[in-house]
Amino acid sequence: MKISVVTVLAGLVVVTCITAMSARVSKKLAGDDGWVPIFNGQNLNDWYSFLSTTGKGNDPKHVFKVEKGGILHVFDIPVPPGPVTRAEQLRGYLATEKEYSHCRISLEFKWGAKRFPPFEEDKRDSGLGYYFVGPDKVWPRSLEHQIQETDVGDLWILDGLTVTTKTENANFPMYVLSGPLKTQSGGRIIKFGDFEDRKGWNKVEIILDGDKVTHIVNGTAVLRAWDVKQPDPNDPTKKIPLTSGKLFIQAETAEIYFRNIKMKPLP
């Protein structure tokens, strides 16, 4: 087969144009600063719901819904009349289909007005879960960046995971830069400092760097932990490193808004 020089050059031009176009599309998707949207602001594609009353992918009350301006509105539903027990309370989460690791996760949140029984008088509560592995349930095996009034940035260790950090002392698990090492399975590690805005928008971030994690609230690192481990599926008596997992946003006790949910790969 004879191929002319003109044909070859034309083919190279086409390939070059396609490559350049793909690079521009990728750059546009990621943004000039390298951030990539996880929530597209238009629908819940690439996410799924799990609710304590209806299970996976079944949200008849629209606990999670998308509004104009790229807002994820959680718990914009009627407050139930009369007493509700903890067992009867509607709770759950919106989880990613994908797993995330070696990246920085960022989102912004603001509290709404509605509070749900039996927690009307309690702190408004939600959370950003990460390193979620295993079956769906309330609450799944994961770590949680707490989003709760006065407690934004706390770490909750769920369903058998283990972390190591530094705390004030053995009896008061508040993170400090310099203190005794503490390895903890389950429960809560209290963040350092209070940097949240109770009335306006707040920015929370998580750095996922292998088995090391960092919580950031409005630009200030408030907690670090490392040596994140999970029970070995082949031998639950042993622990193995946990370095990736799905994300989830909680619906727990109060109405809340989220926006600008995105990720940025670490260098």
KEKE-3310 file (N, C-alpha, C; in steps of 0.2 Angstrom, whole numbers, plus 5000, padded with zeros to 4 digits):
npx = (5004:5003:5007:5006:5016:5009:4997:5002:5006:4994:4987:4995:4993:4979:4980:4988:4979:4968:4974:4978:4966:4960:4968:4965:4952:4953:4960:4951:4941:4947:4951:4961:4968:4969:4959:4946:4928:4918:4905:4893:4884:4872:4865:4863:4872:4884:4883:4875:4861:4859:4847:4841:4828:4824:4834:4846:4848:4835:4825:4812:4807:4815:4827:4840:4843:4846:4849:4846:4861:4871:4869:4869:4856:4851:4840:4828:4814:4797:4796:4794:4778:4775:4781:4797:4807:4824:4827:4817:4821:4824:4839:4854:4865:4873:4883:4898:4901:4913:4930:4942:4958:4975:4974:4966:4952:4938:4925:4910:4899:4883:4872:4855:4838:4829:4827:4827:4817:4822:4830:4829:4834:4847:4864:4866:4869:4880:4891:4906:4911:4924:4936:4928:4923:4917:4900:4885:4877:4870:4880:4893:4908:4922:4930:4926:4925:4919:4905:4897:4889:4900:4909:4916:4927:4931:4936:4928:4929:4924:4916:4926:4938:4955:4966:4981:4987:4991:4988:4981:4981:4980:4967:4960:4955:4960:4967:4984:4998:5010:5012:5007:5008:4993:4984:4969:4954:4938:4926:4929:4940:4945:4945:4958:4956:4944:4937:4926:4911:4896:4885:4887:4894:4905:4921:4927:4941:4949:4964:4970:4982:4989:4990:4989:4980:4972:4963:4955:4949:4941:4953:4963:4973:4966:4967:4977:4980:4987:4993:4981:4970:4961:4951:4957:4950:4952:4956:4950:4955:4967:4974:4975:4983:4973:4970:4962:4945:4927:4918:4906:4891:4883:4866:4859:4854:4849:4844:4854:4866:4876:4890:4902:4909:4923:4939:4957:4971:4985:5002)
npy = (4994:5011:5026:5042:5057:5068:5062:5056:5067:5074:5065:5066:5079:5078:5069:5076:5087:5081:5076:5088:5094:5085:5087:5100:5098:5090:5098:5108:5101:5098:5110:5125:5125:5112:5105:5093:5091:5082:5081:5085:5096:5096:5085:5068:5059:5046:5045:5037:5034:5029:5024:5022:5018:5014:5008:5005:5016:5021:5033:5040:5051:5061:5065:5069:5081:5090:5108:5124:5133:5124:5117:5105:5099:5093:5084:5093:5091:5087:5090:5077:5075:5074:5062:5054:5039:5035:5023:5024:5035:5043:5041:5042:5041:5049:5042:5040:5032:5028:5024:5033:5040:5045:5059:5076:5081:5092:5102:5113:5119:5123:5126:5122:5127:5117:5104:5088:5076:5063:5074:5087:5097:5095:5097:5102:5090:5082:5074:5070:5056:5045:5034:5023:5006:4990:4983:4992:5001:5009:5015:5014:5005:5015:5031:5047:5064:5074:5084:5094:5106:5116:5105:5103:5095:5085:5068:5053:5036:5022:5006:4996:5001:5007:5019:5029:5043:5059:5064:5074:5068:5051:5049:5059:5062:5072:5079:5084:5094:5089:5076:5062:5046:5038:5024:5020:5011:5013:5025:5042:5056:5071:5087:5100:5116:5129:5133:5135:5143:5146:5151:5155:5149:5136:5129:5113:5101:5086:5078:5064:5053:5040:5029:5040:5053:5070:5083:5098:5113:5127:5132:5129:5116:5104:5092:5077:5060:5043:5028:5021:5007:4992:4978:4963:4955:4941:4936:4941:4944:4950:4966:4976:4988:5003:5012:5017:5021:5024:5039:5048:5058:5063:5061:5066:5073:5085:5099:5103:5111:5108:5112:5114:5102:5093:5086:5084:5077:5072:5078)
npz = (5000:4995:5004:5004:5008:5011:5016:5028:5035:5037:5045:5056:5060:5064:5074:5083:5086:5092:5103:5109:5111:5120:5131:5134:5138:5149:5158:5159:5166:5178:5182:5184:5196:5199:5206:5206:5203:5214:5216:5205:5205:5199:5198:5206:5201:5201:5215:5229:5239:5256:5268:5285:5286:5273:5266:5253:5239:5239:5241:5245:5252:5248:5255:5252:5240:5225:5223:5215:5210:5213:5225:5238:5247:5262:5272:5270:5274:5280:5298:5309:5317:5335:5347:5344:5344:5346:5339:5329:5322:5306:5298:5289:5274:5260:5248:5239:5223:5220:5226:5236:5238:5243:5241:5242:5250:5249:5255:5257:5270:5277:5291:5291:5296:5302:5314:5320:5329:5340:5344:5345:5354:5355:5349:5332:5320:5308:5296:5287:5280:5277:5269:5269:5269:5266:5270:5267:5280:5295:5307:5294:5292:5294:5294:5302:5298:5309:5308:5317:5328:5337:5337:5325:5315:5324:5326:5322:5325:5317:5318:5321:5316:5318:5324:5326:5336:5344:5360:5373:5386:5393:5397:5392:5377:5367:5353:5351:5347:5353:5363:5373:5363:5357:5353:5346:5345:5339:5345:5349:5344:5350:5342:5340:5345:5340:5326:5318:5310:5316:5310:5296:5280:5280:5278:5276:5276:5271:5272:5263:5265:5261:5275:5283:5290:5289:5297:5292:5296:5290:5285:5295:5302:5312:5318:5317:5312:5311:5304:5301:5302:5298:5302:5297:5283:5280:5292:5306:5318:5316:5311:5297:5286:5281:5267:5257:5252:5251:5251:5261:5265:5279:5284:5298:5311:5308:5297:5283:5272:5258:5247:5233:5233:5231:5225:5226:5218:5228:5227)
capx = (5000:5007:5005:5009:5018:5003:4992:5005:5006:4987:4986:4999:4989:4973:4981:4990:4973:4964:4978:4978:4959:4959:4972:4961:4946:4955:4962:4944:4937:4951:4952:4968:4971:4970:4953:4941:4922:4915:4897:4893:4880:4866:4861:4867:4876:4890:4882:4869:4858:4857:4843:4840:4821:4822:4839:4851:4845:4828:4825:4806:4806:4820:4831:4845:4841:4850:4845:4850:4867:4875:4868:4866:4851:4850:4834:4823:4808:4793:4798:4788:4774:4774:4788:4801:4812:4830:4826:4813:4823:4827:4846:4858:4870:4874:4889:4901:4902:4921:4934:4946:4964:4980:4971:4963:4944:4936:4918:4908:4893:4880:4867:4848:4834:4826:4830:4823:4816:4822:4836:4828:4837:4854:4868:4865:4874:4881:4897:4909:4914:4929:4939:4922:4924:4912:4893:4881:4873:4871:4885:4897:4915:4924:4932:4922:4926:4913:4902:4892:4890:4906:4914:4918:4934:4933:4937:4925:4932:4918:4915:4932:4944:4960:4971:4986:4987:4994:4982:4982:4983:4977:4960:4957:4958:4960:4973:4988:5004:5015:5009:5008:5004:4987:4981:4962:4949:4932:4925:4930:4946:4943:4950:4961:4954:4937:4937:4920:4906:4890:4879:4888:4897:4912:4925:4931:4945:4953:4970:4971:4989:4990:4987:4989:4974:4973:4957:4956:4943:4942:4960:4967:4973:4964:4968:4980:4980:4990:4992:4974:4970:4955:4951:4959:4944:4954:4958:4947:4959:4972:4973:4979:4982:4967:4972:4957:4938:4922:4916:4899:4889:4878:4859:4858:4849:4847:4845:4861:4867:4883:4892:4909:4912:4928:4945:4963:4976:4991:5008)
capy = (5000:5017:5031:5049:5061:5072:5058:5055:5074:5075:5061:5068:5085:5076:5066:5082:5091:5077:5076:5095:5095:5080:5090:5105:5096:5087:5104:5112:5097:5098:5117:5127:5124:5105:5102:5090:5090:5075:5082:5090:5102:5096:5078:5064:5054:5044:5044:5033:5035:5023:5026:5017:5015:5011:5005:5008:5018:5022:5039:5042:5058:5066:5067:5072:5084:5096:5114:5129:5135:5118:5115:5098:5101:5087:5085:5098:5087:5089:5087:5072:5077:5069:5059:5049:5036:5034:5018:5026:5041:5043:5043:5038:5045:5049:5039:5040:5025:5027:5025:5039:5039:5049:5066:5081:5081:5098:5104:5118:5117:5128:5123:5125:5128:5111:5100:5082:5072:5065:5078:5094:5102:5094:5101:5100:5085:5078:5072:5068:5050:5043:5027:5019:5000:4985:4984:4998:5001:5015:5018:5009:5004:5021:5036:5052:5071:5077:5091:5095:5112:5116:5100:5102:5093:5079:5061:5047:5029:5018:4999:4992:5004:5009:5025:5032:5050:5061:5067:5078:5062:5045:5050:5065:5061:5078:5080:5090:5093:5086:5073:5054:5043:5035:5020:5020:5008:5015:5031:5049:5060:5078:5091:5105:5122:5130:5137:5135:5148:5143:5154:5155:5144:5133:5124:5107:5097:5080:5075:5057:5052:5033:5028:5046:5058:5076:5086:5105:5117:5134:5133:5127:5109:5103:5085:5072:5053:5039:5020:5019:5000:4989:4971:4959:4951:4934:4935:4947:4945:4954:4972:4978:4995:5005:5017:5020:5020:5028:5045:5049:5063:5060:5064:5063:5076:5092:5101:5106:5113:5107:5114:5114:5095:5091:5082:5086:5072:5074:5077)
capz = (5000:4995:5008:5003:5013:5013:5020:5034:5038:5039:5050:5062:5062:5067:5081:5087:5087:5097:5110:5112:5114:5126:5137:5136:5141:5156:5162:5161:5171:5184:5184:5184:5202:5200:5209:5202:5206:5215:5216:5199:5206:5194:5200:5211:5197:5205:5222:5230:5246:5261:5274:5290:5285:5266:5263:5248:5233:5240:5245:5243:5254:5245:5260:5248:5234:5222:5221:5211:5213:5215:5232:5240:5252:5266:5277:5269:5274:5286:5304:5311:5323:5340:5349:5339:5347:5342:5334:5324:5318:5300:5297:5283:5271:5253:5247:5232:5220:5219:5232:5236:5242:5241:5238:5247:5249:5252:5254:5261:5273:5281:5294:5290:5303:5305:5319:5320:5335:5347:5345:5344:5359:5354:5344:5325:5318:5302:5296:5281:5281:5272:5270:5270:5266:5269:5268:5269:5286:5299:5302:5291:5293:5291:5298:5300:5300:5312:5307:5323:5331:5342:5337:5318:5315:5328:5322:5324:5322:5317:5316:5321:5313:5323:5322:5331:5336:5350:5364:5379:5391:5391:5399:5388:5370:5363:5349:5353:5343:5356:5368:5372:5358:5359:5348:5348:5341:5340:5349:5347:5346:5350:5338:5343:5344:5338:5320:5314:5310:5318:5306:5289:5277:5283:5273:5279:5271:5273:5268:5264:5262:5263:5281:5287:5288:5293:5297:5292:5297:5288:5284:5300:5304:5319:5320:5313:5314:5306:5306:5301:5301:5298:5303:5291:5281:5281:5299:5310:5324:5314:5308:5291:5284:5277:5263:5252:5253:5248:5255:5262:5269:5284:5286:5305:5316:5307:5290:5282:5265:5256:5240:5231:5235:5226:5227:5222:5220:5231:5222)
cpx = (5004:5004:5009:5011:5013:4998:4995:5005:4999:4985:4989:4995:4983:4975:4984:4984:4969:4968:4978:4971:4958:4963:4968:4955:4947:4957:4955:4941:4940:4951:4959:4971:4971:4964:4948:4934:4920:4908:4897:4888:4873:4862:4865:4870:4882:4890:4876:4867:4858:4853:4841:4833:4820:4828:4843:4847:4838:4827:4818:4804:4810:4824:4837:4843:4846:4846:4849:4856:4872:4875:4865:4862:4849:4845:4830:4816:4804:4796:4792:4785:4775:4781:4790:4806:4819:4830:4822:4815:4826:4834:4849:4863:4869:4881:4892:4901:4909:4924:4939:4952:4969:4978:4968:4956:4942:4928:4916:4901:4890:4874:4860:4845:4831:4830:4825:4823:4820:4828:4835:4832:4845:4858:4866:4871:4874:4888:4899:4913:4919:4932:4933:4923:4919:4905:4890:4877:4874:4874:4890:4904:4919:4927:4927:4925:4920:4911:4896:4894:4895:4911:4916:4925:4936:4933:4933:4928:4927:4920:4922:4938:4949:4964:4975:4986:4991:4988:4985:4985:4979:4969:4956:4959:4957:4967:4977:4995:5010:5012:5010:5005:4998:4985:4974:4958:4942:4932:4928:4937:4944:4948:4953:4959:4947:4937:4931:4915:4900:4884:4881:4891:4904:4915:4929:4935:4948:4959:4971:4977:4991:4986:4987:4983:4975:4966:4958:4949:4944:4949:4965:4967:4971:4965:4972:4980:4984:4990:4985:4974:4963:4956:4953:4953:4946:4955:4956:4951:4965:4970:4978:4978:4976:4969:4968:4950:4933:4921:4908:4897:4883:4871:4858:4853:4846:4848:4851:4862:4875:4884:4900:4912:4917:4935:4951:4968:4982:4997:5012)
cpy = (5006:5022:5037:5052:5066:5069:5058:5062:5075:5071:5063:5075:5083:5073:5071:5086:5088:5077:5083:5096:5091:5084:5096:5103:5093:5093:5108:5108:5098:5105:5119:5126:5116:5101:5099:5089:5083:5075:5087:5096:5102:5090:5074:5058:5053:5044:5040:5034:5028:5026:5021:5014:5012:5008:5008:5010:5019:5027:5043:5049:5063:5069:5071:5074:5089:5102:5119:5131:5130:5116:5108:5100:5094:5089:5091:5094:5089:5086:5083:5075:5071:5066:5054:5046:5036:5029:5020:5032:5039:5045:5039:5043:5044:5047:5039:5032:5023:5027:5031:5038:5044:5056:5070:5082:5088:5099:5110:5116:5123:5125:5127:5126:5122:5107:5094:5078:5065:5070:5085:5099:5100:5098:5098:5096:5082:5076:5070:5062:5049:5037:5022:5012:4995:4987:4990:4997:5008:5013:5013:5010:5010:5025:5042:5059:5073:5083:5091:5102:5111:5111:5098:5100:5087:5073:5056:5041:5024:5010:4995:4995:5006:5014:5026:5039:5052:5065:5070:5073:5056:5045:5055:5065:5067:5079:5086:5088:5089:5083:5066:5051:5039:5031:5019:5016:5010:5022:5037:5052:5067:5082:5096:5112:5122:5135:5138:5141:5145:5146:5154:5149:5142:5129:5119:5103:5091:5079:5068:5055:5045:5031:5034:5050:5064:5080:5094:5108:5125:5136:5131:5119:5108:5096:5081:5065:5049:5032:5018:5011:4998:4981:4967:4954:4943:4932:4941:4949:4949:4961:4973:4985:4997:5011:5020:5018:5025:5034:5045:5055:5061:5065:5061:5067:5083:5094:5104:5106:5111:5110:5113:5107:5093:5088:5085:5081:5075:5073:5071)
cpz = (5000:5000:5007:5009:5016:5018:5027:5038:5041:5045:5057:5065:5066:5074:5086:5090:5093:5103:5113:5115:5120:5132:5139:5140:5149:5160:5164:5166:5178:5187:5185:5190:5204:5204:5204:5206:5208:5215:5210:5200:5202:5196:5204:5207:5201:5212:5223:5238:5250:5267:5278:5289:5278:5263:5257:5241:5233:5244:5243:5246:5252:5251:5257:5241:5232:5221:5217:5214:5215:5222:5233:5247:5256:5271:5276:5268:5280:5292:5307:5317:5329:5342:5344:5343:5343:5337:5328:5319:5311:5299:5291:5280:5263:5251:5240:5230:5220:5226:5231:5240:5239:5237:5244:5245:5252:5250:5259:5264:5277:5284:5292:5297:5306:5309:5320:5327:5334:5349:5344:5348:5359:5349:5337:5323:5311:5302:5288:5282:5275:5274:5272:5266:5269:5267:5271:5276:5290:5306:5300:5293:5290:5296:5297:5303:5303:5310:5312:5326:5337:5341:5330:5318:5319:5323:5326:5321:5323:5315:5316:5319:5319:5320:5328:5331:5343:5354:5370:5385:5389:5393:5396:5381:5365:5359:5351:5348:5346:5363:5368:5366:5361:5353:5350:5343:5343:5344:5345:5349:5345:5346:5342:5341:5341:5332:5316:5315:5311:5313:5298:5286:5280:5278:5277:5274:5275:5269:5269:5260:5265:5270:5286:5285:5292:5292:5297:5292:5295:5288:5289:5302:5311:5322:5315:5316:5309:5308:5306:5298:5301:5300:5296:5289:5281:5288:5304:5316:5323:5311:5302:5289:5280:5274:5258:5254:5250:5253:5256:5266:5273:5283:5293:5309:5314:5299:5289:5274:5264:5249:5239:5234:5230:5229:5223:5224:5223:5226:5223)
residu = (MET:LYS:ILE:SER:VAL:VAL:THR:VAL:LEU:ALA:GLY:LEU:VAL:VAL:VAL:THR:CYS:ILE:THR:ALA:MET:SER:ALA:ARG:VAL:SER:LYS:LYS:LEU:ALA:GLY:ASP:ASP:GLY:TRP:VAL:PRO:ILE:PHE:ASN:GLY:GLN:ASN:LEU:ASN:ASP:TRP:TYR:SER:PHE:LEU:SER:THR:THR:GLY:LYS:GLY:ASN:ASP:PRO:LYS:HIS:VAL:PHE:LYS:VAL:GLU:LYS:GLY:GLY:ILE:LEU:HIS:VAL:PHE:ASP:ILE:PRO:VAL:PRO:PRO:GLY:PRO:VAL:THR:ARG:ALA:GLU:GLN:LEU:ARG:GLY:TYR:LEU:ALA:THR:GLU:LYS:GLU:TYR:SER:HIS:CYS:ARG:ILE:SER:LEU:GLU:PHE:LYS:TRP:GLY:ALA:LYS:ARG:PHE:PRO:PRO:PHE:GLU:GLU:ASP:LYS:ARG:ASP:SER:GLY:LEU:GLY:TYR:TYR:PHE:VAL:GLY:PRO:ASP:LYS:VAL:TRP:PRO:ARG:SER:LEU:GLU:HIS:GLN:ILE:GLN:GLU:THR:ASP:VAL:GLY:ASP:LEU:TRP:ILE:LEU:ASP:GLY:LEU:THR:VAL:THR:THR:LYS:THR:GLU:ASN:ALA:ASN:PHE:PRO:MET:TYR:VAL:LEU:SER:GLY:PRO:LEU:LYS:THR:GLN:SER:GLY:GLY:ARG:ILE:ILE:LYS:PHE:GLY:ASP:PHE:GLU:ASP:ARG:LYS:GLY:TRP:ASN:LYS:VAL:GLU:ILE:ILE:LEU:ASP:GLY:ASP:LYS:VAL:THR:HIS:ILE:VAL:ASN:GLY:THR:ALA:VAL:LEU:ARG:ALA:TRP:ASP:VAL:LYS:GLN:PRO:ASP:PRO:ASN:ASP:PRO:THR:LYS:LYS:ILE:PRO:LEU:THR:SER:GLY:LYS:LEU:PHE:ILE:GLN:ALA:GLU:THR:ALA:GLU:ILE:TYR:PHE:ARG:ASN:ILE:LYS:MET:LYS:PRO:LEU:PRO)
# end
